[in-house]
Amino acid sequence: MFMNLSNQEKIDILRISKKIFICIVRHTGKDLDKLSLKTCIVKDLRISGDDVDDLVQDINRYFQIDWSSLNFKEYFDGEGFSIVEFFVF
């Protein structure tokens, strides 16, 4: 994943990741040591609905990101209980 990057690029990715992880810890209470670049926000952390919006706003405190082109429904579940998820094993 990082093999073709310069040392500075690797440092930048780690710096950015750490700030995002701190936001995730604030919103989930998860242990920072349990998070990695492979952690899935929806499946592993079960963040959805309004919680995604809160997380995005917190991340925007560090980074000015234009989220307008992201289709949130494609990546995140809506608020509330899903009967389909209940029956999927």
A tleap script that builds the chain and sets N, CA, C and O, in Angstrom:
source leaprc.protein.ff14SB
mol = sequence {
  NMET PHE MET ASN LEU SER ASN GLN GLU LYS
  ILE ASP ILE LEU ARG ILE SER LYS LYS ILE
  PHE ILE CYS ILE VAL ARG HIE THR GLY LYS
  ASP LEU ASP LYS LEU SER LEU LYS THR CYS
  ILE VAL LYS ASP LEU ARG ILE SER GLY ASP
  ASP VAL ASP ASP LEU VAL GLN ASP ILE ASN
  ARG TYR PHE GLN ILE ASP TRP SER SER LEU
  ASN PHE LYS GLU TYR PHE ASP GLY GLU GLY
  PHE SER ILE VAL GLU PHE PHE VAL CPHE
}
set mol.1.N position { 0.819 -1.201 0.000 }
set mol.1.CA position { 0.000 0.000 0.000 }
set mol.1.C position { 0.860 1.261 0.000 }
set mol.1.O position { 0.541 2.233 -0.685 }
set mol.2.N position { 1.946 1.246 0.765 }
set mol.2.CA position { 2.784 2.441 0.889 }
set mol.2.C position { 4.137 2.288 0.202 }
set mol.2.O position { 5.011 3.138 0.373 }
set mol.3.N position { 4.316 1.256 -0.545 }
set mol.3.CA position { 5.644 0.946 -1.080 }
set mol.3.C position { 6.187 2.007 -2.030 }
set mol.3.O position { 7.390 2.268 -2.023 }
set mol.4.N position { 5.354 2.616 -2.830 }
set mol.4.CA position { 5.831 3.577 -3.828 }
set mol.4.C position { 5.777 5.022 -3.351 }
set mol.4.O position { 5.919 5.943 -4.156 }
set mol.5.N position { 5.578 5.227 -2.085 }
set mol.5.CA position { 5.479 6.583 -1.552 }
set mol.5.C position { 6.810 7.035 -0.970 }
set mol.5.O position { 7.606 6.225 -0.497 }
set mol.6.N position { 7.030 8.323 -1.014 }
set mol.6.CA position { 8.226 8.883 -0.375 }
set mol.6.C position { 8.030 8.858 1.140 }
set mol.6.O position { 6.915 8.677 1.628 }
set mol.7.N position { 9.108 9.039 1.863 }
set mol.7.CA position { 9.014 9.079 3.326 }
set mol.7.C position { 8.094 10.199 3.789 }
set mol.7.O position { 7.327 10.019 4.735 }
set mol.8.N position { 8.163 11.349 3.135 }
set mol.8.CA position { 7.308 12.475 3.516 }
set mol.8.C position { 5.837 12.148 3.283 }
set mol.8.O position { 4.984 12.497 4.099 }
set mol.9.N position { 5.542 11.483 2.179 }
set mol.9.CA position { 4.152 11.092 1.900 }
set mol.9.C position { 3.637 10.107 2.947 }
set mol.9.O position { 2.486 10.195 3.372 }
set mol.10.N position { 4.481 9.179 3.357 }
set mol.10.CA position { 4.104 8.226 4.402 }
set mol.10.C position { 3.831 8.951 5.715 }
set mol.10.O position { 2.858 8.647 6.405 }
set mol.11.N position { 4.679 9.900 6.056 }
set mol.11.CA position { 4.497 10.690 7.280 }
set mol.11.C position { 3.199 11.473 7.212 }
set mol.11.O position { 2.465 11.538 8.198 }
set mol.12.N position { 2.903 12.068 6.065 }
set mol.12.CA position { 1.662 12.835 5.897 }
set mol.12.C position { 0.430 11.954 6.063 }
set mol.12.O position { -0.537 12.354 6.711 }
set mol.13.N position { 0.461 10.759 5.481 }
set mol.13.CA position { -0.670 9.840 5.612 }
set mol.13.C position { -0.875 9.450 7.066 }
set mol.13.O position { -2.011 9.411 7.539 }
set mol.14.N position { 0.190 9.165 7.774 }
set mol.14.CA position { 0.080 8.799 9.187 }
set mol.14.C position { -0.439 9.961 10.031 }
set mol.14.O position { -1.233 9.755 10.949 }
set mol.15.N position { 0.001 11.168 9.729 }
set mol.15.CA position { -0.456 12.357 10.463 }
set mol.15.C position { -1.955 12.569 10.245 }
set mol.15.O position { -2.697 12.811 11.197 }
set mol.16.N position { -2.393 12.477 8.996 }
set mol.16.CA position { -3.810 12.650 8.671 }
set mol.16.C position { -4.637 11.535 9.309 }
set mol.16.O position { -5.693 11.793 9.888 }
set mol.17.N position { -4.157 10.302 9.201 }
set mol.17.CA position { -4.872 9.158 9.776 }
set mol.17.C position { -5.046 9.316 11.274 }
set mol.17.O position { -6.116 9.029 11.810 }
set mol.18.N position { -4.004 9.770 11.954 }
set mol.18.CA position { -4.071 9.936 13.404 }
set mol.18.C position { -5.164 10.928 13.787 }
set mol.18.O position { -5.905 10.686 14.740 }
set mol.19.N position { -5.275 12.029 13.070 }
set mol.19.CA position { -6.315 13.017 13.372 }
set mol.19.C position { -7.706 12.445 13.127 }
set mol.19.O position { -8.630 12.700 13.899 }
set mol.20.N position { -7.856 11.676 12.057 }
set mol.20.CA position { -9.152 11.050 11.784 }
set mol.20.C position { -9.459 10.005 12.850 }
set mol.20.O position { -10.598 9.912 13.308 }
set mol.21.N position { -8.468 9.222 13.251 }
set mol.21.CA position { -8.671 8.233 14.306 }
set mol.21.C position { -9.094 8.900 15.610 }
set mol.21.O position { -9.950 8.376 16.323 }
set mol.22.N position { -8.507 10.042 15.927 }
set mol.22.CA position { -8.888 10.769 17.143 }
set mol.22.C position { -10.357 11.170 17.077 }
set mol.22.O position { -11.068 11.073 18.077 }
set mol.23.N position { -10.814 11.613 15.921 }
set mol.23.CA position { -12.237 11.949 15.744 }
set mol.23.C position { -13.105 10.712 15.960 }
set mol.23.O position { -14.145 10.789 16.614 }
set mol.24.N position { -12.684 9.581 15.416 }
set mol.24.CA position { -13.444 8.338 15.567 }
set mol.24.C position { -13.505 7.925 17.030 }
set mol.24.O position { -14.563 7.521 17.513 }
set mol.25.N position { -12.392 8.021 17.738 }
set mol.25.CA position { -12.360 7.675 19.162 }
set mol.25.C position { -13.321 8.558 19.947 }
set mol.25.O position { -14.037 8.071 20.822 }
set mol.26.N position { -13.344 9.852 19.641 }
set mol.26.CA position { -14.261 10.769 20.320 }
set mol.26.C position { -15.719 10.367 20.122 }
set mol.26.O position { -16.534 10.512 21.033 }
set mol.27.N position { -16.046 9.866 18.941 }
set mol.27.CA position { -17.441 9.554 18.615 }
set mol.27.C position { -17.859 8.135 18.977 }
set mol.27.O position { -19.052 7.862 19.116 }
set mol.28.N position { -16.905 7.233 19.132 }
set mol.28.CA position { -17.258 5.838 19.385 }
set mol.28.C position { -16.810 5.329 20.749 }
set mol.28.O position { -17.375 4.370 21.275 }
set mol.29.N position { -15.807 5.962 21.311 }
set mol.29.CA position { -15.252 5.458 22.558 }
set mol.29.C position { -14.328 4.260 22.346 }
set mol.29.O position { -13.849 3.665 23.311 }
set mol.30.N position { -14.078 3.907 21.086 }
set mol.30.CA position { -13.185 2.779 20.785 }
set mol.30.C position { -11.757 3.130 21.175 }
set mol.30.O position { -11.377 4.301 21.214 }
set mol.31.N position { -10.979 2.106 21.461 }
set mol.31.CA position { -9.576 2.268 21.813 }
set mol.31.C position { -8.776 2.627 20.559 }
set mol.31.O position { -8.886 1.948 19.538 }
set mol.32.N position { -7.987 3.675 20.631 }
set mol.32.CA position { -7.179 4.133 19.500 }
set mol.32.C position { -6.295 3.018 18.953 }
set mol.32.O position { -6.079 2.929 17.744 }
set mol.33.N position { -5.786 2.174 19.835 }
set mol.33.CA position { -4.901 1.088 19.418 }
set mol.33.C position { -5.614 0.024 18.592 }
set mol.33.O position { -4.959 -0.771 17.919 }
set mol.34.N position { -6.940 -0.004 18.631 }
set mol.34.CA position { -7.712 -1.006 17.881 }
set mol.34.C position { -8.025 -0.554 16.455 }
set mol.34.O position { -8.505 -1.354 15.652 }
set mol.35.N position { -7.762 0.711 16.126 }
set mol.35.CA position { -8.077 1.241 14.803 }
set mol.35.C position { -6.894 1.076 13.858 }
set mol.35.O position { -5.737 1.145 14.271 }
set mol.36.N position { -7.204 0.858 12.587 }
set mol.36.CA position { -6.164 0.776 11.560 }
set mol.36.C position { -6.723 1.344 10.262 }
set mol.36.O position { -7.900 1.695 10.185 }
set mol.37.N position { -5.883 1.430 9.257 }
set mol.37.CA position { -6.336 1.915 7.957 }
set mol.37.C position { -7.318 0.942 7.310 }
set mol.37.O position { -7.985 1.292 6.336 }
set mol.38.N position { -7.412 -0.263 7.839 }
set mol.38.CA position { -8.350 -1.262 7.317 }
set mol.38.C position { -9.674 -1.269 8.073 }
set mol.38.O position { -10.582 -2.013 7.702 }
set mol.39.N position { -9.806 -0.463 9.116 }
set mol.39.CA position { -11.043 -0.406 9.889 }
set mol.39.C position { -12.163 0.160 9.025 }
set mol.39.O position { -12.008 1.210 8.403 }
set mol.40.N position { -13.288 -0.541 8.993 }
set mol.40.CA position { -14.456 -0.098 8.226 }
set mol.40.C position { -15.408 0.664 9.153 }
set mol.40.O position { -15.850 0.137 10.174 }
set mol.41.N position { -15.710 1.892 8.789 }
set mol.41.CA position { -16.559 2.743 9.628 }
set mol.41.C position { -17.926 2.115 9.850 }
set mol.41.O position { -18.442 2.141 10.967 }
set mol.42.N position { -18.517 1.554 8.810 }
set mol.42.CA position { -19.867 0.988 8.924 }
set mol.42.C position { -19.838 -0.390 9.573 }
set mol.42.O position { -20.525 -0.615 10.569 }
set mol.43.N position { -19.059 -1.309 9.027 }
set mol.43.CA position { -19.091 -2.697 9.493 }
set mol.43.C position { -18.389 -2.897 10.826 }
set mol.43.O position { -18.917 -3.582 11.702 }
set mol.44.N position { -17.213 -2.316 10.995 }
set mol.44.CA position { -16.446 -2.535 12.218 }
set mol.44.C position { -16.891 -1.632 13.363 }
set mol.44.O position { -16.949 -2.065 14.514 }
set mol.45.N position { -17.205 -0.384 13.047 }
set mol.45.CA position { -17.526 0.591 14.092 }
set mol.45.C position { -19.018 0.850 14.230 }
set mol.45.O position { -19.457 1.474 15.196 }
set mol.46.N position { -19.804 0.368 13.259 }
set mol.46.CA position { -21.265 0.519 13.269 }
set mol.46.C position { -21.700 1.981 13.356 }
set mol.46.O position { -22.637 2.316 14.081 }
set mol.47.N position { -21.020 2.837 12.622 }
set mol.47.CA position { -21.396 4.246 12.560 }
set mol.47.C position { -22.325 4.433 11.369 }
set mol.47.O position { -22.000 4.031 10.252 }
set mol.48.N position { -23.486 5.046 11.611 }
set mol.48.CA position { -24.452 5.272 10.536 }
set mol.48.C position { -25.308 6.488 10.865 }
set mol.48.O position { -25.224 7.051 11.957 }
set mol.49.N position { -26.128 6.878 9.902 }
set mol.49.CA position { -27.096 7.951 10.103 }
set mol.49.C position { -26.485 9.257 10.567 }
set mol.49.O position { -25.481 9.719 10.026 }
set mol.50.N position { -27.112 9.848 11.584 }
set mol.50.CA position { -26.659 11.134 12.113 }
set mol.50.C position { -25.255 11.063 12.698 }
set mol.50.O position { -24.546 12.068 12.742 }
set mol.51.N position { -24.853 9.876 13.148 }
set mol.51.CA position { -23.507 9.726 13.706 }
set mol.51.C position { -22.439 9.954 12.635 }
set mol.51.O position { -21.362 10.470 12.932 }
set mol.52.N position { -22.737 9.570 11.390 }
set mol.52.CA position { -21.811 9.841 10.281 }
set mol.52.C position { -21.675 11.344 10.088 }
set mol.52.O position { -20.572 11.862 9.912 }
set mol.53.N position { -22.811 12.040 10.123 }
set mol.53.CA position { -22.790 13.497 9.962 }
set mol.53.C position { -21.961 14.152 11.060 }
set mol.53.O position { -21.174 15.059 10.789 }
set mol.54.N position { -22.135 13.697 12.296 }
set mol.54.CA position { -21.357 14.241 13.414 }
set mol.54.C position { -19.863 13.982 13.224 }
set mol.54.O position { -19.037 14.859 13.476 }
set mol.55.N position { -19.522 12.772 12.779 }
set mol.55.CA position { -18.120 12.427 12.550 }
set mol.55.C position { -17.516 13.290 11.446 }
set mol.55.O position { -16.393 13.777 11.580 }
set mol.56.N position { -18.255 13.478 10.358 }
set mol.56.CA position { -17.781 14.303 9.242 }
set mol.56.C position { -17.544 15.741 9.700 }
set mol.56.O position { -16.552 16.361 9.317 }
set mol.57.N position { -18.445 16.266 10.512 }
set mol.57.CA position { -18.275 17.632 11.018 }
set mol.57.C position { -17.034 17.736 11.894 }
set mol.57.O position { -16.312 18.732 11.845 }
set mol.58.N position { -16.790 16.708 12.692 }
set mol.58.CA position { -15.597 16.708 13.544 }
set mol.58.C position { -14.329 16.645 12.688 }
set mol.58.O position { -13.363 17.360 12.957 }
set mol.59.N position { -14.330 15.803 11.672 }
set mol.59.CA position { -13.175 15.706 10.772 }
set mol.59.C position { -12.925 17.044 10.084 }
set mol.59.O position { -11.777 17.423 9.854 }
set mol.60.N position { -13.995 17.754 9.757 }
set mol.60.CA position { -13.852 19.063 9.102 }
set mol.60.C position { -13.189 20.106 10.000 }
set mol.60.O position { -12.745 21.143 9.508 }
set mol.61.N position { -13.114 19.854 11.290 }
set mol.61.CA position { -12.380 20.761 12.179 }
set mol.61.C position { -10.895 20.746 11.834 }
set mol.61.O position { -10.203 21.746 12.026 }
set mol.62.N position { -10.405 19.624 11.328 }
set mol.62.CA position { -8.995 19.475 10.971 }
set mol.62.C position { -8.731 19.699 9.488 }
set mol.62.O position { -7.706 20.266 9.108 }
set mol.63.N position { -9.660 19.251 8.658 }
set mol.63.CA position { -9.459 19.276 7.212 }
set mol.63.C position { -10.677 19.904 6.555 }
set mol.63.O position { -11.810 19.545 6.876 }
set mol.64.N position { -10.458 20.825 5.653 }
set mol.64.CA position { -11.564 21.441 4.912 }
set mol.64.C position { -11.838 20.584 3.676 }
set mol.64.O position { -11.194 20.745 2.639 }
set mol.65.N position { -12.797 19.680 3.802 }
set mol.65.CA position { -13.124 18.745 2.729 }
set mol.65.C position { -14.489 19.107 2.159 }
set mol.65.O position { -15.431 19.379 2.903 }
set mol.66.N position { -14.586 19.109 0.848 }
set mol.66.CA position { -15.875 19.316 0.187 }
set mol.66.C position { -16.519 17.945 0.003 }
set mol.66.O position { -16.127 17.181 -0.878 }
set mol.67.N position { -17.507 17.641 0.838 }
set mol.67.CA position { -18.175 16.347 0.823 }
set mol.67.C position { -19.368 16.325 -0.137 }
set mol.67.O position { -20.045 15.302 -0.241 }
set mol.68.N position { -19.638 17.417 -0.833 }
set mol.68.CA position { -20.874 17.547 -1.611 }
set mol.68.C position { -21.011 16.514 -2.729 }
set mol.68.O position { -22.132 16.168 -3.101 }
set mol.69.N position { -19.914 16.019 -3.265 }
set mol.69.CA position { -20.016 15.048 -4.359 }
set mol.69.C position { -20.088 13.601 -3.867 }
set mol.69.O position { -20.282 12.686 -4.668 }
set mol.70.N position { -19.934 13.387 -2.570 }
set mol.70.CA position { -19.990 12.035 -2.023 }
set mol.70.C position { -21.442 11.609 -1.836 }
set mol.70.O position { -22.220 12.314 -1.192 }
set mol.71.N position { -21.805 10.476 -2.389 }
set mol.71.CA position { -23.140 9.920 -2.213 }
set mol.71.C position { -23.145 9.114 -0.911 }
set mol.71.O position { -22.781 7.938 -0.905 }
set mol.72.N position { -23.555 9.744 0.185 }
set mol.72.CA position { -23.503 9.108 1.497 }
set mol.72.C position { -24.337 7.837 1.547 }
set mol.72.O position { -23.963 6.887 2.235 }
set mol.73.N position { -25.450 7.796 0.838 }
set mol.73.CA position { -26.318 6.610 0.847 }
set mol.73.C position { -25.620 5.394 0.252 }
set mol.73.O position { -25.970 4.256 0.562 }
set mol.74.N position { -24.637 5.638 -0.599 }
set mol.74.CA position { -23.897 4.532 -1.209 }
set mol.74.C position { -22.944 3.877 -0.206 }
set mol.74.O position { -22.662 2.683 -0.309 }
set mol.75.N position { -22.453 4.645 0.751 }
set mol.75.CA position { -21.447 4.140 1.676 }
set mol.75.C position { -21.936 3.957 3.109 }
set mol.75.O position { -21.366 3.164 3.859 }
set mol.76.N position { -22.982 4.680 3.498 }
set mol.76.CA position { -23.443 4.645 4.884 }
set mol.76.C position { -24.922 4.319 4.953 }
set mol.76.O position { -25.706 4.725 4.095 }
set mol.77.N position { -25.294 3.570 5.998 }
set mol.77.CA position { -26.693 3.256 6.238 }
set mol.77.C position { -27.391 4.462 6.830 }
set mol.77.O position { -26.757 5.350 7.399 }
set mol.78.N position { -28.708 4.480 6.689 }
set mol.78.CA position { -29.495 5.546 7.292 }
set mol.78.C position { -29.633 5.343 8.786 }
set mol.78.O position { -29.100 4.389 9.353 }
set mol.79.N position { -30.342 6.234 9.400 }
set mol.79.CA position { -30.559 6.193 10.839 }
set mol.79.C position { -31.553 5.085 11.171 }
set mol.79.O position { -32.510 4.862 10.430 }
set mol.80.N position { -31.328 4.401 12.270 }
set mol.80.CA position { -32.316 3.456 12.773 }
set mol.80.C position { -32.014 2.005 12.465 }
set mol.80.O position { -30.954 1.653 11.948 }
set mol.81.N position { -32.984 1.180 12.801 }
set mol.81.CA position { -32.892 -0.273 12.731 }
set mol.81.C position { -33.233 -0.776 11.335 }
set mol.81.O position { -34.190 -0.299 10.725 }
set mol.82.N position { -32.473 -1.722 10.824 }
set mol.82.CA position { -32.747 -2.332 9.525 }
set mol.82.C position { -33.101 -3.798 9.727 }
set mol.82.O position { -32.290 -4.573 10.232 }
set mol.83.N position { -34.308 -4.176 9.335 }
set mol.83.CA position { -34.749 -5.562 9.487 }
set mol.83.C position { -33.888 -6.511 8.655 }
set mol.83.O position { -33.691 -7.664 9.038 }
set mol.84.N position { -33.380 -6.039 7.530 }
set mol.84.CA position { -32.518 -6.867 6.683 }
set mol.84.C position { -31.238 -7.223 7.431 }
set mol.84.O position { -30.802 -8.374 7.397 }
set mol.85.N position { -30.638 -6.257 8.097 }
set mol.85.CA position { -29.413 -6.523 8.860 }
set mol.85.C position { -29.675 -7.500 9.996 }
set mol.85.O position { -28.792 -8.273 10.367 }
set mol.86.N position { -30.875 -7.469 10.547 }
set mol.86.CA position { -31.217 -8.345 11.664 }
set mol.86.C position { -31.159 -9.810 11.242 }
set mol.86.O position { -30.701 -10.660 12.006 }
set mol.87.N position { -31.621 -10.108 10.027 }
set mol.87.CA position { -31.703 -11.487 9.570 }
set mol.87.C position { -30.478 -11.965 8.796 }
set mol.87.O position { -30.389 -13.151 8.478 }
set mol.88.N position { -29.544 -11.093 8.489 }
set mol.88.CA position { -28.323 -11.503 7.799 }
set mol.88.C position { -27.346 -12.043 8.833 }
set mol.88.O position { -27.054 -11.382 9.830 }
set mol.89.N position { -26.850 -13.235 8.590 }
set mol.89.CA position { -25.961 -13.867 9.572 }
set mol.89.C position { -24.520 -13.657 9.224 }
set mol.89.O position { -23.637 -14.123 9.944 }
savepdb mol mol.pdb
quit
